[in-house]
Amino acid sequence: MQPVACGMCGAFVTARKSSWDQTSIQWSAAALGRCQERRATAYDTDRPNRHSFPGCAALAASLREAAVDGRLEVQSGDPLKSNTDSPEEHS
């Protein structure tokens, strides 16, 4: 587990990237209180299960950026997936 800060709110979590598709995150009480997206969903009474937290998009982007930059190690060793299709192939 490695510390990673959210680029939006600065909340620090610890994360482990098993692969490019799988990330484990541990939230501290301080990070939970600081996360803007988490606070926003707490007051969304229109959601069917308003006590669940689907995840923070800003933190997900920060985790991906940290992995791409090499600040968060990807355990699998697989290369970063990329879309190699050219736009002409879809015309």
Beta strands, then each sheet from edge to edge (+ up, - down):
strand 1: 2-5
strand 2: 12-17
strand 3: 23-27
sheet 1: 1+ 2- 3+
end
